[in-house]
Amino acid sequence: MLAFVARSFVQKLITLFFVSVISFAVIHLAPGEPSQVDPLNPKFTKEVVERFRQQFHLDKPLHQQYLLFYRDLLSGKSVSWKDGRPVLGKIFERFMNSLPLFLVGTLITWTLSFPVGIQAAIRRGGVYDRTTTFMAYLLISIPGFFFAYVLIIFVVNTFHVPVIGMRTFGLSGAGFAVRAMDRVWHLVIPSILGATAGIAVLSRYVRNQMLEVEGQDYVRTARAKGLPEDQVHYKHALRNALLPFVTMFGLILPGLIGGSVIIESIFSWPGIGRMAYEAILARDYPLIITVNFISAILVLIGTFLSDLLYMVVDPRIKL
């Protein structure tokens, strides 16, 4: 066990190093010089450009820029070109805003997808199966931004409450309970919206995987022995159907950054995905590279967790 963890950790570190090198090179190979932040600004003179290049080591070779950038990043000295704020502090602030949205949306998706998909597989061809299939394809087909605006109009016209932003303007002097409920209310609508497409897609995967496992010989043997149907479905079939979803579960962590850009933009939610999108538009290289680096870390952590969960789900797997 310890040998597996150590070997996997070393492999992840090597992968992270190559990802950091490639992402750094790709960002700097983009058209235009990094120092061309605002060439139309009359205050952006040649002297200012040169001072800017020296301050952020842009006058040095690319490999030295790489070493100096990650030195400043790991020591907390890397700052955003847009506003001069520390990159890690800025990302952490937006990360904490996106975390509740991500956790609630993921919880809703995985909590509802499995019961819906399992029951659709058990009742294959029935009314329930056809209804859930129709609803799944409907939710997949509707564009997220269109569904968001429809949901906003419905909630505002029906309940007459604001849904934009993280909190209602003017409640700063209210009590803790009122502010907490207001925060929860603002969190529910975008979380449900973010979970709809995930439920539709994941429930289809669960249904198809269950149908595939239900046709295996060991499931038919368990049923032939006279075991209760619930035991056949949930003990013999479901556990073996979970293997592909262990991999999917490990890959949901990067969705914390890139999976909610549209939702955060529509609902004016100051999250990390929206910040990354704005950084790309502003050519804020330190912020872009750091967000990409953190995304790579999340992917590697997710794959490592998947490896560990495989042992729990399938005892046949040997380290």
N, C-alpha and C positions, 0 to 999 in steps of 0.2 A: 504493500500500500504506500509506504513512504517513498519507495523507489519510483513508483508510478508518479506520485505527486511531484517529486524532485525533477524527474525527467520531463514531465509535462510543463513544469514551470520554466525550465531552461529553454524548451522549444518555443514557448510563448514569448519569452524575452527576445530570442533571436528573430522571431517573426515580427515582433514590435519594432525592432531596430530597422529591419528592411522596410517596413511600412512607413516609418518616420523619414527614412532617406528618400523613398520614392515620392511620398506626398510633398516633402519639402522641395524636391527637384521639380515636380509638376507645377507647383504653385509659382515658382520662380521662372519657369519656362513659358508661362502665360504671356500673351502679347502685351507689350508696354513695359516700361520700367516701374519698379515699385515706388520710386520717388515721385512719379507723376500722379500725386494725389489730387491736386486741384490746379492744373496748368492754366486755367482761365482766371484764377485769382491774381489780381495785380500785386498783392503782397507776397506772392510766392515767387520771389526773385531767385537768381542764380545762387546768391549767398545763402539764402534760406534752404535751397535744395541741397547745397553742399553740406551745410551744417546738419541737415536731416539725414543725409547719407552716412555721415560720420557717426551720428548718434546711434543709428540702428545698424551699423557695421555693413552698410550696403556698398561701401567702397572696397571691400575685401573680396577675395575669391569665394566661390560658392561653398566650398568645403569648410572654410573658416566661418562663413556666415552660419552654416549648419551647427557647428560646435558652439559658437557664441550664442546663437538663439536658444538652444536647449540648455545651455548653462544659465542664461538669464531666466528661462522658463522655470527650471527646477529650483532656482534660488528665489523665485518670486519677484524678479526685477523686470520681467517682460511686461510692457505696457501696450495698450491699444493705440494705434495711430490716429484713431478717430477722436478720442476724447482724453487720451493720456492716462486713463485709469489702469490699474494692474489687471492683466488678463485673467489670472486665476480668480481674483476676487469678483470680477465682472461675470465670469462664467459660473462661479458658485452661486451668486445671487440669482441668476436666471435658472440655474439648475434646480434650486429649491422651489422656484415658482412652477417649473414643469413637472417636478416629481409627484405632487398630488394628482395632477391631471393624468400622468402616465400610470400611476398605481391604480387609480379608480377605474380608468378605461380598461386596463389589462385585467383587473379583477372581474369586471362585468363580462368581458369577452370570454375568458376561460371558464367562468362559472356557468354561463348560459350555453356556451357552444357544445359542451360535452353532453349534458342531458338532452338537448335538442337533437344532436347528431345520433346519439345512441338510440333514442326512441324512434327516430326516423328509420334507422337500420332494422330495428326489431319489427316495426310495423311497415316493412317495405311494401310499396304499392298501394297502401291504404290512404285514407283521406288525410291523416296526419302527415304522412310522408309527402304527399303531393302538395299540401298546403305549405309546409316548411320549405320545400324545394322552390315553389313559386316565390315565396317571400325572400328567400336567399338570393335568387337571381334578380329580383326586383331591387333589393338593397345594393347588390353589386353593380347594377346597371345605372342607378341614379348617381350623378356626379356629387361628390361630397359637398362642394360649395353651394350647389343648388339645394340640397337637402338641409344644409345649415341655415340658409336664408328662410326656407319654408318653416323650419323649426323655430327660428327666432320670431318670425311674424306670428306664428300660432301661440307661442308662450306669452308674448307681449300683449296680444289682443285678448287672450283668454284670461290670463292671471294679472295683467297690468303691472308687471314687475320688470325691472331692468335685468338684462342678461349679459351685457357687454362689459368686459373687463373682469378684474379679480374681485372687486368690491363695489358697492354702491356709493356714489359720491354724496358726501354730507353726513355719513354715519360715524365719523371719527370720534364724536363725543358721546356716542351711544354706549350702552353697557356691553360687557363681554359676551353675554348670551346672544344679544342681537347681532353683534358683529360676527360671531361664530356662525350663526345660522345664515347670515348674508353671504359669508364666504362659502359655506356648503352649497347654498343655492346657486351661486355663480359657478361652482365646480361641477355640479350635476349635469347641466345641459351640454357643455362641450365634451364631457366624459362619455355621455350616452351617444353623442354624435360620433366620437372617435371609435366607439365600440361596435357600432352597427355593421360597418363593412367587415370588421374582424369576426363578428359572430357569424355573418353570412358565409364567409370563406372557410373559417375553421370548422363550422358545423358540417359543411359538405365533406371536408377531409375526414372528420370523425365518422360520418356515415359510411363513406366509401371504404375506409380502413376496417370498420367493424364488419361490413359485408364480406370483405376479403377474408378476414379471420374466421368468420362464422362458417365459411365453406371448407375449412381445414379438417383433416381426418380426426385430430384429437378432440375437436369440438363435437363432431358427430358421434365419436365414441363416448364422450361424456354424456351426451344426450341419450345415447342408447343404453347406458347404464342406469337410466332412470333418475338422474340428478334433477333437482328443481331447475326450472328455466332461469330463474334469477341467478342461481349459482353458475349455470352454464354461461350466461351472458357476462356477468360482472366479475367472476373469478377466473374463468378459463379464457374467454374471448377478449375481454377488455384489457387485461394486463398485457397480453401480447400485441394488442392493437395500439398500445401507448408508445411503442418504440419510436416511430417517426415523430411523435409530438414532443419527445424529450429533446430532439434536435431543434425543433421549432421553438421550444421554450427557451433554450439557450441563446437563441438569436433574437429574442424580443428586446434585450437590453439596448441595442443601438437605436431602437425606436424611441428611446427617451430623447434623442437629439433630432433625428430626422423624420420621425413619424407623425409629428403634430404641427408642421409648419403652416399648413392651410388652416387648421382649426385655430391656432394661435393668432394668425393674421385676421381671420374673420371676427373672432371674439375679442380682439385687442388684448390678448393674454401675453404679458411680458415674459415669455418663456425662452428657453435656450434655442429651440428650433428657429423661432422668429429672429433671434439675435444673430444666429449663424447666417441666415438669409440676408439680413441687413449688412452684415460684415462683408459678404461677397459683393454686394452692390457697391459698398464703399471702398472696396479693395483694401480692407483692413487685414493685411497679411498675417500679423502675429495672432490675431483672433481666429482667422480661418485655419491656420496650421494647428493651433492648440485644440480647437474643436475637433478637427480631423484626428488628431493624436488621441484625444479622449475617446472618440468613437471607436478607434482601433482597440483601445484598452477594454472597452465594454464588450466588443466582439470576442476578444480572447478570454475574458472572464466568463462570458456566456458559454463558449465552447468547452471551457474547463468544467463548468457546472454540469453541462450535458454529459461529459464523460463520467462524472461521479454519479449522476442520476441513472445512467445506463446500468450500473451495478445494482442499483436498488430495484429497477424494473425487471431486468433480465438476469437471473442468477447464473445463466450459462456463460455470460461474458467473463472471461478470465483476464486479469490485468497482465 
